[in-house]
């Protein structure tokens, strides 16, 4: 079933936010294909989960472009939603 315009807007907003945080916090510029690749790595359990978070979210340690990044993935939205600052403690 196709997504509604609102669902598309929210998906794109979360994607843009995550891409901006990767650049801001790690100096890593992601394009849409790379963002999709990181989502797939998390879904396929190729990244270690480092913390369970509220609202069906979890933090993962992702190695990409020579950097280790902390990513937050929403298992409810099936989407990477942000990158936490380096050195973030849980």
C-alpha positions in Angstrom: 0.0 0.0 0.0 1.4 3.4 -0.9 2.2 5.8 1.9 0.1 8.9 2.4 1.6 12.4 1.6 1.9 13.0 5.4 3.8 9.7 5.9 6.1 10.7 3.0 6.7 14.1 4.5 7.5 12.7 7.9 9.8 10.1 6.5 11.7 12.7 4.5 11.9 15.0 7.5 13.4 12.3 9.6 15.9 11.4 6.8 16.9 15.0 6.4 17.4 15.5 10.1 19.6 12.3 10.3 21.7 13.4 7.3 22.2 16.9 8.8 23.3 15.4 12.2 25.8 13.0 10.5 27.4 16.1 8.8 27.2 18.3 12.0 28.5 15.7 14.5 30.8 13.5 12.5 31.7 15.5 9.4 30.2 12.7 7.2 28.1 13.8 4.2 25.5 11.2 3.4 23.4 11.1 0.3 20.0 9.3 0.1 21.5 6.1 -1.1 24.1 6.0 1.7 21.3 6.7 4.2 19.3 3.8 2.8 22.4 1.6 3.0 22.9 2.4 6.7 19.2 1.7 7.4 19.6 -1.7 5.7 22.7 -2.5 7.8 20.8 -1.9 11.0 17.8 -3.9 9.8 20.1 -6.8 8.8 21.7 -6.7 12.2 25.2 -5.8 10.8 25.8 -3.1 13.5 26.1 -3.7 17.2 23.2 -2.4 19.3 24.6 -0.3 22.2 21.5 0.8 24.0 17.7 0.3 24.1 15.9 3.6 24.2 12.2 4.6 24.9 9.5 4.4 22.2 10.9 1.3 20.4 14.2 3.1 19.5 17.7 1.8 19.9 21.2 3.2 19.5 23.7 1.5 17.2 27.4 1.8 16.6 27.9 2.2 12.8 31.2 2.2 11.1 31.0 4.2 7.8 33.6 6.2 5.8 36.2 5.4 8.3 34.2 6.9 11.2 32.4 5.2 14.1 29.1 6.9 14.6 26.2 6.5 17.1 22.9 6.2 15.3 19.4 6.1 16.7 17.0 3.8 14.8 13.3 3.8 15.3 11.9 0.2 15.1 8.4 1.7 15.0 9.2 3.9 12.0 11.8 1.4 10.5 14.1 4.3 10.0 17.4 5.8 11.2 16.3 9.1 12.8 19.4 10.8 14.2 23.1 10.6 15.1 24.1 11.2 18.6 27.2 13.3 19.5 30.5 11.4 19.7 31.2 10.2 23.2 27.5 10.2 24.2 27.0 8.2 27.3 23.9 6.1 28.1 
